[in-house]
Amino acid sequence: MSAGMRQLAACLIGFAMAASAAADESASARALNALVGDWQGEGTTSDMPSKQRLNWEPVLDGQFVRLTLDNRMTTPDGKEWHFQAQALYRAQPDGAIAGTWFDSRGFTFPLKGVTDDAGVLTIDWGSDETERGRSRYRIAEGRLEVTDEVQEKRP
């Protein structure tokens, strides 16, 4: 085999290995990786107008994806409420997602999620000691759509 053929064969083997690794990546890992970047927008949080910034980035040698959330809401009396959070997410070998949430209220709670066939990432969050809820992340037409539902609040 000539040197050129050996290089081509090595290249094809490397490509096949990379394609195999990509095929082995779970839908949840693909959904997390698709979120990586800086997202900004306006919406409503607890019936208050809000401006939100979400930054998703791989951290700790790519073992986790970190979400940094900055949410500035305007209360009915015109005051600003600044809410911040960070979360670490990790795709599990079984395709599920696990993580931990930390926020400016001092809350910490577990995150558990899955991705459906349409690529929508659904995260159930909370604990009996804090509150429970569900967040959905969907990318459509280059935009990130986020829906949060608080299911149960603790006093």
C-alpha positions as CSV (number, residue, x, y, z in Angstrom):
1,M,0.0,0.0,0.0
2,S,1.4,3.4,-1.0
3,A,1.9,6.2,1.6
4,G,-1.0,8.1,0.0
5,M,-3.3,5.1,0.3
6,R,-2.3,4.6,4.0
7,Q,-3.1,8.2,4.8
8,L,-6.5,7.9,3.0
9,A,-7.2,4.7,4.9
10,A,-6.3,6.3,8.2
11,C,-8.5,9.3,7.4
12,L,-11.4,7.1,6.6
13,I,-11.0,5.0,9.8
14,G,-10.8,8.3,11.8
15,F,-14.0,9.5,10.1
16,A,-15.8,6.3,10.7
17,M,-14.8,6.3,14.4
18,A,-16.0,10.0,14.7
19,A,-19.3,9.1,13.0
20,S,-19.8,6.1,15.3
21,A,-19.2,8.3,18.4
22,A,-21.7,10.9,17.1
23,A,-24.3,8.2,16.5
24,D,-23.8,6.9,20.1
25,E,-24.5,10.3,21.5
26,S,-28.0,10.3,23.2
27,A,-30.8,12.6,22.1
28,S,-30.4,14.3,25.5
29,A,-26.7,14.9,25.0
30,R,-27.5,16.4,21.6
31,A,-30.2,18.6,23.0
32,L,-27.9,19.9,25.8
33,N,-25.1,20.6,23.2
34,A,-27.6,22.4,21.0
35,L,-28.3,24.8,23.8
36,V,-24.7,25.9,24.1
37,G,-24.4,29.6,23.5
38,D,-25.8,32.9,24.7
39,W,-29.6,33.4,24.4
40,Q,-31.5,36.6,25.3
41,G,-35.1,37.6,25.1
42,E,-38.1,39.1,26.8
43,G,-41.0,37.2,28.3
44,T,-43.2,36.9,31.3
45,T,-42.2,35.5,34.7
46,S,-44.9,35.1,37.4
47,D,-47.1,37.5,35.5
48,M,-44.3,40.1,35.4
49,P,-42.5,41.4,32.3
50,S,-39.0,40.1,32.2
51,K,-35.7,40.3,30.3
52,Q,-33.8,37.1,30.4
53,R,-30.3,36.0,29.5
54,L,-29.3,32.4,29.4
55,N,-25.8,31.2,28.8
56,W,-25.1,27.5,28.3
57,E,-21.5,26.3,28.2
58,P,-19.6,23.0,28.5
59,V,-17.5,22.9,31.6
60,L,-15.2,20.5,33.5
61,D,-13.7,19.0,30.4
62,G,-17.1,18.7,28.7
63,Q,-18.5,16.5,31.4
64,F,-21.2,19.0,32.3
65,V,-23.2,21.8,30.6
66,R,-23.6,24.9,32.9
67,L,-26.5,27.2,32.6
68,T,-26.1,30.7,33.9
69,L,-29.5,32.5,34.1
70,D,-30.0,36.2,34.6
71,N,-33.7,37.3,34.8
72,R,-34.7,40.9,35.4
73,M,-38.4,41.2,36.2
74,T,-40.5,44.3,36.7
75,T,-42.9,44.1,39.6
76,P,-46.4,45.7,39.3
77,D,-45.2,48.7,41.3
78,G,-42.4,49.3,38.8
79,K,-39.5,47.9,40.8
80,E,-36.9,45.6,39.4
81,W,-36.5,42.1,40.8
82,H,-33.1,40.6,39.8
83,F,-33.1,36.8,39.9
84,Q,-29.9,34.7,39.1
85,A,-29.2,31.0,38.9
86,Q,-26.7,28.5,37.8
87,A,-27.2,24.8,37.1
88,L,-25.0,22.0,36.1
89,Y,-26.5,19.4,33.7
90,R,-25.1,16.0,32.6
91,A,-26.4,13.5,30.1
92,Q,-26.4,10.1,31.7
93,P,-25.5,6.8,29.9
94,D,-29.1,5.8,29.8
95,G,-30.1,8.9,28.0
96,A,-31.6,10.8,31.0
97,I,-30.3,14.1,32.2
98,A,-29.3,14.8,35.8
99,G,-28.1,18.0,37.5
100,T,-28.2,20.5,40.3
101,W,-29.7,24.0,40.5
102,F,-28.4,26.9,42.6
103,D,-30.2,30.3,42.7
104,S,-30.1,33.8,44.3
105,R,-32.9,32.8,46.7
106,G,-30.5,30.4,48.3
107,F,-32.3,27.3,46.9
108,T,-30.5,24.2,45.7
109,F,-32.4,21.3,44.1
110,P,-32.0,18.3,41.9
111,L,-32.8,18.3,38.2
112,K,-33.9,15.3,36.2
113,G,-34.9,15.3,32.6
114,V,-35.4,13.7,29.2
115,T,-35.6,14.7,25.6
116,D,-38.5,13.7,23.4
117,D,-38.3,12.7,19.7
118,A,-38.8,16.3,18.6
119,G,-35.7,17.4,20.6
120,V,-37.6,19.2,23.4
121,L,-35.7,19.0,26.6
122,T,-38.0,18.6,29.7
123,I,-36.5,19.1,33.1
124,D,-38.3,18.2,36.3
125,W,-36.9,20.2,39.2
126,G,-37.2,20.7,42.9
127,S,-37.6,18.9,46.1
128,D,-40.1,18.5,49.0
129,E,-38.1,21.1,50.9
130,T,-38.2,23.9,48.3
131,E,-40.6,23.8,45.4
132,R,-41.3,21.6,42.4
133,G,-41.7,22.5,38.7
134,R,-41.0,21.6,35.1
135,S,-39.0,23.5,32.5
136,R,-39.1,22.8,28.8
137,Y,-36.4,24.0,26.3
138,R,-37.1,23.9,22.6
139,I,-35.1,25.4,19.8
140,A,-37.3,26.4,16.8
141,E,-36.2,28.5,13.8
142,G,-33.0,29.6,15.6
143,R,-34.8,30.7,18.7
144,L,-34.8,29.2,22.2
145,E,-38.3,28.8,23.7
146,V,-38.4,28.3,27.4
147,T,-41.5,27.3,29.4
148,D,-41.4,27.1,33.1
149,E,-44.2,25.7,35.3
150,V,-44.1,25.9,39.1
151,Q,-46.1,22.9,40.2
152,E,-45.8,23.1,44.0
153,K,-44.4,25.9,46.2
154,R,-43.3,25.4,49.7
155,P,-43.8,28.1,52.4
